[in-house]
Amino acid sequence: MSHPAPPRPPDASHPALSPALARETVRPALTLYLDVHRHPETSGEEARTAALFADRLTAAGLDVTRGVGGHGVVGVLRNGDGPRVYLRAELDALPLAERTGLPYASTGPAMHACGHDLHLAAATGAADLLARTTAHWRGTLVVVGQPAEETLTGARALLADGLYERFGRPGAVLAQHAAPLPAGLVAHGGPHAPVTAASAALTVLVHGRGGHAATPHLTVDPVVTSAAVISRLQTIVAREAAPAEQLTLTVGTVRAGTAVNVVPDTAELGIGLRALSDAALDRALAAVERIVRAECAASACPRDPELTVVSRAPALHTDPAATEAVRSAHTALYGPERVTGWPPSLASEDFPLYGDAGRALHGEAGIPLVYWMLGTTSPRQWAATGGRDIPPNHSPHFAPAVRTALPAAITALTSAALTMLTGAPPA
């Protein structure tokens, strides 16, 4: 049986990667970036962002469909027979007040503190470059603007809305993500380790019996029970996970009560778990349930607690052959000094669902995923701090050096797409 040849990186002299053409595409991409950064929209609310992204893809010559899986946008550029390659970018921002002091900073309660605005701008830039050079590649480009990545629900919604059935089975799905590395640097994970972690978010509702603070013996205080739960949950990481096993547990929200002289009826906890394997995450989730139920029983709560998994994402494992091909393309384009490795991270993504982890949603097996990190810190800031004290993603001070990071983001995505579309591009 014959097997398809592995993808090979395009030559750095490919017309789509010419510096002159790349400069032409940066300006409209930068305009989109500044607009989206000024006007961020949180998960599920991305109507304006989606419209801007769709309009830019349309201007580049793509056939655009709006409203996929919510506010999702899908742009298609058909260019004859050949592979079908998807590029994924995210639409949503975080519910976080920006404190960067930038002249284009958001002034509202939301902020692009994770680089999704950069991802969107880069995806439009790559689409623009590929649309201008269709004589030099063959296949179909599909650019996806995904909603609700921060809540780990957007990829599922897109796939459940028939993404692959409506726009074709991908030969590969590519994505990149901003990271607090020097701008212009790209980082790839190893062939056998996950790039990002499996994660789950859940709510726990503890039921007590409310009453007057002057008669606590007539109540069952859910706040006290919740405090015991929070303390005991820390032992999952400290005493139930192996020392070499990377696992985090965070109680990120606690909501209870309306007045200091009232014992409330309920208390609600928001809990986040992250692990480098799905099996470790399963064990941690089981331990959370065991501890919550035991502490509620110890407090004689009148009702069993309610545990609800709000979202879950699997660990991200990229395709080794496709990743190596894209890494080679980046090395050929930038030189080895601008391409580095990426250790497994406890950050989490719903991007794995586009591959085998989402087979129950889309019914496809063997779709290669490629995912790399993109530096965003200005070289001057990196040199001044030695890479320390750089505001990370999700910080109110997160501020990509866009004039350096955006051109690299565009060409990194373009060269990766060409690698999957053509391997060895036509002259």
C-alpha positions as CSV (number, residue, x, y, z in Angstrom):
1,M,0.0,0.0,0.0
2,S,1.4,3.4,-0.9
3,H,1.3,6.2,1.7
4,P,1.2,10.0,1.0
5,A,4.6,11.7,1.3
6,P,5.0,13.7,4.5
7,P,4.5,17.5,4.0
8,R,7.7,19.4,3.2
9,P,8.2,23.1,4.1
10,P,7.9,25.7,1.3
11,D,11.0,27.5,0.2
12,A,11.4,30.8,2.0
13,S,11.4,32.5,-1.5
14,H,7.8,31.5,-2.1
15,P,5.8,34.5,-3.5
16,A,3.4,34.4,-0.5
17,L,6.3,34.9,1.8
18,S,8.0,37.8,0.0
19,P,8.8,40.7,2.3
20,A,7.2,43.2,0.0
21,L,3.9,41.4,-0.2
22,A,3.9,40.7,3.5
23,R,4.3,44.4,4.2
24,E,1.2,45.1,2.1
25,T,-1.0,42.8,4.1
26,V,0.2,44.1,7.5
27,R,-1.6,47.4,7.3
28,P,-5.2,46.1,7.0
29,A,-4.4,43.4,9.6
30,L,-3.1,46.0,12.0
31,T,-6.2,48.1,11.5
32,L,-8.4,45.1,12.4
33,Y,-6.2,44.4,15.4
34,L,-6.5,47.9,16.8
35,D,-10.2,48.0,16.3
36,V,-10.8,44.6,17.9
37,H,-8.5,45.4,20.8
38,R,-10.4,48.7,21.5
39,H,-13.7,46.9,21.4
40,P,-13.4,43.5,23.0
41,E,-16.4,41.2,23.4
42,T,-16.5,38.3,25.9
43,S,-17.5,34.7,25.1
44,G,-20.9,34.4,23.4
45,E,-21.1,38.1,22.8
46,E,-18.8,38.4,19.8
47,A,-21.2,39.8,17.3
48,R,-19.2,43.0,16.4
49,T,-15.9,41.2,16.3
50,A,-17.3,38.4,14.1
51,A,-18.7,41.0,11.7
52,L,-15.3,42.8,11.4
53,F,-13.5,39.5,10.9
54,A,-16.0,38.3,8.3
55,D,-15.8,41.6,6.4
56,R,-12.0,41.4,6.3
57,L,-12.1,37.8,4.9
58,T,-14.6,38.9,2.3
59,A,-12.4,41.7,1.3
60,A,-9.6,39.2,0.8
61,G,-11.7,37.2,-1.6
62,L,-13.0,34.4,0.6
63,D,-16.5,33.0,0.5
64,V,-17.7,33.8,4.0
65,T,-20.4,32.1,6.1
66,R,-21.5,33.8,9.3
67,G,-23.4,32.6,12.4
68,V,-21.8,29.1,12.5
69,G,-22.1,27.6,16.0
70,G,-23.1,31.0,17.4
71,H,-21.1,33.9,16.3
72,G,-18.6,31.7,14.4
73,V,-17.2,32.8,11.0
74,V,-16.0,30.5,8.3
75,G,-14.2,31.8,5.2
76,V,-13.4,29.5,2.3
77,L,-10.9,30.0,-0.6
78,R,-11.1,27.3,-3.2
79,N,-8.1,27.0,-5.5
80,G,-8.4,23.7,-7.4
81,D,-7.7,20.2,-6.4
82,G,-5.5,19.7,-3.4
83,P,-5.5,19.5,0.4
84,R,-8.1,21.2,2.5
85,V,-6.4,23.2,5.4
86,Y,-8.1,24.9,8.2
87,L,-6.7,27.9,10.1
88,R,-8.4,28.5,13.5
89,A,-8.4,31.9,15.3
90,E,-10.6,33.0,18.3
91,L,-13.1,35.9,18.6
92,D,-13.6,36.3,22.3
93,A,-12.0,38.4,25.0
94,L,-11.8,38.1,28.8
95,P,-14.0,39.8,31.5
96,L,-11.0,41.8,32.7
97,A,-10.4,45.6,33.0
98,E,-7.3,46.6,30.9
99,R,-4.5,48.4,32.7
100,T,-1.9,48.6,30.0
101,G,-2.1,52.4,29.4
102,L,-1.9,51.8,25.6
103,P,-3.5,54.6,23.5
104,Y,-5.8,51.9,21.9
105,A,-6.6,50.2,25.2
106,S,-10.1,49.0,25.9
107,T,-12.0,51.2,28.4
108,G,-14.7,48.8,29.2
109,P,-15.0,45.8,31.5
110,A,-13.5,43.4,28.9
111,M,-10.0,43.0,27.5
112,H,-8.1,41.0,24.9
113,A,-5.6,39.7,27.5
114,C,-4.9,36.4,25.8
115,G,-3.9,37.6,22.3
116,H,-7.0,36.5,20.4
117,D,-7.1,39.9,18.7
118,L,-3.6,39.1,17.4
119,H,-4.7,35.7,16.2
120,L,-7.6,37.1,14.3
121,A,-5.5,39.8,12.6
122,A,-2.8,37.2,11.7
123,A,-5.4,34.9,10.2
124,T,-6.8,37.7,7.9
125,G,-3.2,38.5,6.9
126,A,-2.4,34.9,6.0
127,A,-5.7,34.6,4.1
128,D,-4.8,37.8,2.2
129,L,-1.3,36.6,1.3
130,L,-2.6,33.2,0.1
131,A,-5.4,34.8,-1.9
132,R,-2.9,37.0,-3.7
133,T,-0.7,34.1,-4.7
134,T,-3.1,31.4,-5.8
135,A,-1.0,30.6,-8.9
136,H,1.6,29.1,-6.5
137,W,-0.5,26.6,-4.5
138,R,-3.5,24.3,-4.9
139,G,-6.2,23.2,-2.6
140,T,-8.8,24.8,-0.3
141,L,-8.1,27.2,2.5
142,V,-10.7,27.4,5.3
143,V,-10.3,30.2,7.9
144,V,-12.4,29.8,11.1
145,G,-13.2,32.5,13.6
146,Q,-14.2,30.6,16.7
147,P,-16.4,32.1,19.4
148,A,-16.2,31.2,23.1
149,E,-12.7,29.7,23.4
150,E,-12.2,31.1,26.9
151,T,-15.2,29.2,28.2
152,L,-14.0,26.0,26.3
153,T,-17.4,25.8,24.5
154,G,-16.8,27.4,21.1
155,A,-15.1,24.5,19.2
156,R,-17.8,22.1,20.4
157,A,-20.5,24.5,19.2
158,L,-18.9,24.9,15.7
159,L,-18.4,21.2,15.3
160,A,-21.9,20.4,16.5
161,D,-23.2,22.9,13.9
162,G,-21.7,20.7,11.2
163,L,-18.4,22.5,10.6
164,Y,-16.8,19.6,8.7
165,E,-19.9,18.4,7.0
166,R,-20.6,21.9,5.7
167,F,-17.1,23.0,4.8
168,G,-15.3,19.7,4.2
169,R,-13.0,17.3,6.1
170,P,-9.7,19.0,6.8
171,G,-6.4,17.5,5.8
172,A,-4.9,19.5,8.7
173,V,-6.0,22.1,11.3
174,L,-3.5,24.8,12.3
175,A,-3.5,27.4,15.1
176,Q,-1.0,29.6,16.9
177,H,-1.2,31.3,20.3
178,A,0.4,34.4,21.8
179,A,2.8,33.7,24.6
180,P,5.1,35.9,26.8
181,L,8.2,35.1,24.7
182,P,10.3,37.6,22.6
183,A,8.3,38.9,19.7
184,G,9.2,37.2,16.4
185,L,10.0,33.9,18.2
186,V,8.0,30.8,17.5
187,A,7.9,27.7,19.8
188,H,6.8,24.2,19.1
189,G,6.1,21.3,21.5
190,G,7.8,18.0,21.5
191,P,6.6,15.0,19.5
192,H,5.2,13.0,22.4
193,A,4.3,15.5,25.1
194,P,1.1,17.5,25.3
195,V,1.3,21.1,24.3
196,T,-1.5,22.2,26.6
197,A,-3.3,20.5,29.5
198,A,-6.6,18.8,30.0
199,S,-8.9,21.0,32.1
200,A,-12.3,21.1,33.7
201,A,-14.4,23.8,35.3
202,L,-17.1,22.9,37.7
203,T,-19.5,24.5,40.2
204,V,-20.3,23.2,43.6
205,L,-23.5,24.2,45.4
206,V,-23.4,23.5,49.1
207,H,-26.9,23.5,50.8
208,G,-27.2,24.6,54.4
209,R,-30.0,25.9,56.5
210,G,-30.1,29.6,56.9
211,G,-31.1,31.7,59.9
212,H,-30.1,34.4,62.3
213,A,-26.5,35.0,63.1
214,A,-27.5,35.2,66.8
215,T,-28.8,31.6,66.8
216,P,-26.1,29.7,64.8
217,H,-27.1,26.4,66.6
218,L,-30.3,26.5,64.7
219,T,-28.6,26.7,61.3
220,V,-26.3,24.7,59.1
221,D,-23.8,27.2,57.8
222,P,-22.8,26.5,54.2
223,V,-20.0,29.0,54.4
224,V,-18.2,27.1,57.1
225,T,-18.7,23.9,55.2
226,S,-17.3,25.5,52.0
227,A,-14.3,26.7,54.0
228,A,-13.6,23.1,55.0
229,V,-14.1,22.0,51.4
230,I,-11.7,24.5,50.1
231,S,-9.0,23.6,52.6
232,R,-9.4,19.9,52.0
233,L,-9.4,20.2,48.2
234,Q,-5.7,21.4,48.4
235,T,-4.7,17.9,49.6
236,I,-5.7,16.5,46.1
237,V,-2.6,18.2,44.7
238,A,-0.4,17.9,47.8
239,R,-1.2,14.3,48.8
240,E,-3.1,12.5,46.0
241,A,-1.1,13.4,42.9
242,A,2.4,12.1,42.4
243,P,5.1,14.7,43.0
244,A,6.1,14.5,39.3
245,E,2.6,14.8,38.1
246,Q,1.6,18.3,37.0
247,L,-1.8,19.1,38.4
248,T,-3.4,22.3,39.6
249,L,-6.7,23.0,41.5
250,T,-8.0,26.5,41.9
251,V,-11.1,27.6,43.7
252,G,-11.6,30.8,41.7
253,T,-15.0,31.9,42.9
254,V,-16.9,31.8,46.2
255,R,-20.4,33.2,46.4
256,A,-22.5,33.2,49.6
257,G,-24.6,35.4,51.7
258,T,-26.2,38.9,51.6
259,A,-25.6,40.3,55.1
260,V,-23.3,39.7,58.1
261,N,-26.2,38.9,60.4
262,V,-27.7,36.2,58.2
263,V,-26.5,32.7,57.8
264,P,-27.3,31.9,54.1
265,D,-29.0,28.8,52.8
266,T,-26.4,28.1,50.1
267,A,-22.8,28.7,49.1
268,E,-21.4,28.2,45.6
269,L,-17.8,27.4,44.6
270,G,-16.3,27.7,41.2
271,I,-13.4,25.2,40.8
272,G,-10.9,24.8,38.0
273,L,-8.7,21.7,37.5
274,R,-5.8,21.2,35.0
275,A,-3.7,18.1,34.4
276,L,-1.3,17.0,31.6
277,S,-3.3,13.8,31.0
278,D,-7.0,13.1,30.8
279,A,-6.6,10.2,33.2
280,A,-5.1,12.4,35.8
281,L,-7.9,14.9,35.4
282,D,-10.5,12.1,35.8
283,R,-8.8,11.1,39.1
284,A,-8.8,14.7,40.4
285,L,-12.5,15.2,39.5
286,A,-13.4,12.0,41.4
287,A,-11.4,13.2,44.4
288,V,-13.2,16.6,44.3
289,E,-16.6,14.9,44.4
290,R,-15.5,12.6,47.2
291,I,-14.3,15.4,49.4
292,V,-17.3,17.7,48.7
293,R,-19.8,15.0,49.6
294,A,-17.8,13.9,52.7
295,E,-17.5,17.5,54.1
296,C,-21.2,18.1,53.5
297,A,-22.1,14.9,55.3
298,A,-19.7,15.9,58.2
299,S,-21.6,19.2,58.5
300,A,-25.0,17.5,58.4
301,C,-26.1,19.5,55.4
302,P,-29.8,19.0,54.8
303,R,-29.4,18.2,51.1
304,D,-26.7,16.6,49.1
305,P,-24.3,19.0,47.3
306,E,-24.8,19.7,43.6
307,L,-21.7,19.3,41.4
308,T,-21.9,20.4,37.8
309,V,-19.1,20.2,35.2
310,V,-19.5,23.4,33.3
311,S,-16.8,22.8,30.7
312,R,-14.1,20.3,29.9
313,A,-11.2,20.2,27.4
314,P,-8.8,17.4,26.6
315,A,-5.1,17.6,26.5
316,L,-3.7,18.9,23.2
317,H,-1.4,16.4,21.4
318,T,-0.3,17.6,18.0
319,D,0.6,15.4,15.0
320,P,4.4,14.7,15.1
321,A,5.0,14.6,11.4
322,A,3.0,17.7,10.5
323,T,4.4,19.6,13.5
324,E,8.0,18.8,12.4
325,A,7.2,19.9,8.9
326,V,5.8,23.2,10.1
327,R,8.7,23.7,12.5
328,S,11.1,23.1,9.5
329,A,9.2,25.7,7.5
330,H,9.5,28.2,10.4
331,T,13.2,27.4,10.7
332,A,13.8,28.0,7.0
333,L,11.9,31.2,7.1
334,Y,13.3,32.8,10.3
335,G,16.5,30.9,11.0
336,P,17.1,28.5,13.9
337,E,17.7,31.3,16.4
338,R,14.0,32.3,16.2
339,V,12.5,28.8,16.5
340,T,12.6,27.1,19.9
341,G,10.9,24.3,21.9
342,W,7.9,24.6,24.2
343,P,7.5,22.5,27.3
344,P,4.1,21.1,28.3
345,S,1.9,23.8,29.6
346,L,-1.0,23.8,32.1
347,A,-2.8,26.3,30.0
348,S,-5.9,24.8,28.3
349,E,-7.6,24.9,25.0
350,D,-10.6,23.5,23.2
351,F,-8.5,23.2,20.0
352,P,-8.0,19.4,20.5
353,L,-11.7,18.8,19.6
354,Y,-10.9,19.6,16.0
355,G,-8.9,16.3,16.0
356,D,-9.4,12.9,17.4
357,A,-10.5,14.2,20.8
358,G,-13.6,15.5,19.1
359,R,-14.5,12.4,17.0
360,A,-17.8,12.0,18.8
361,L,-18.8,15.4,17.6
362,H,-17.5,15.3,14.0
363,G,-17.1,11.6,13.2
364,E,-13.6,12.0,11.6
365,A,-10.4,10.2,12.6
366,G,-6.8,11.0,11.9
367,I,-7.0,14.8,11.3
368,P,-3.6,16.2,12.0
369,L,-3.4,19.2,14.4
370,V,-0.5,21.6,14.5
371,Y,-0.3,24.3,17.2
372,W,2.6,26.6,18.1
373,M,3.4,29.5,20.4
374,L,4.1,33.0,19.2
375,G,6.2,35.5,21.1
376,T,4.7,38.9,21.9
377,T,7.1,40.7,24.2
378,S,9.2,43.5,22.7
379,P,12.9,42.7,22.4
380,R,13.7,45.8,24.4
381,Q,11.5,44.7,27.3
382,W,12.8,41.2,27.2
383,A,16.4,42.4,27.3
384,A,15.7,44.8,30.1
385,T,14.1,42.2,32.3
386,G,16.0,39.1,31.2
387,G,12.6,37.5,30.5
388,R,11.4,38.0,34.1
389,D,8.4,40.0,35.3
390,I,6.8,39.9,31.8
391,P,3.0,40.3,32.1
392,P,1.6,36.9,31.1
393,N,-1.6,36.1,29.3
394,H,-4.7,36.9,31.3
395,S,-2.9,39.8,33.1
396,P,-4.5,43.2,32.9
397,H,-1.1,44.4,31.8
398,F,-0.7,42.0,28.9
399,A,0.4,44.1,25.9
400,P,1.8,42.5,22.8
401,A,4.5,44.4,20.9
402,V,2.1,44.3,17.9
403,R,4.4,46.0,15.3
404,T,6.9,43.2,15.8
405,A,4.6,40.3,16.7
406,L,1.9,40.8,14.0
407,P,4.2,40.5,10.9
408,A,5.7,37.3,12.4
409,A,2.2,35.9,13.2
410,I,1.1,36.5,9.6
411,T,4.1,34.8,8.0
412,A,4.2,32.0,10.6
413,L,0.6,31.1,9.8
414,T,1.1,31.5,6.0
415,S,4.2,29.3,5.8
416,A,2.5,26.6,7.9
417,A,-0.5,26.7,5.6
418,L,1.6,26.4,2.5
419,T,3.4,23.5,4.1
420,M,0.1,21.6,4.5
421,L,-1.3,22.8,1.2
422,T,1.6,22.1,-1.1
423,G,4.6,20.7,0.6
424,A,6.9,21.6,-2.3
425,P,5.2,24.6,-3.9
426,P,5.1,25.1,-7.7
427,A,7.7,27.5,-9.0
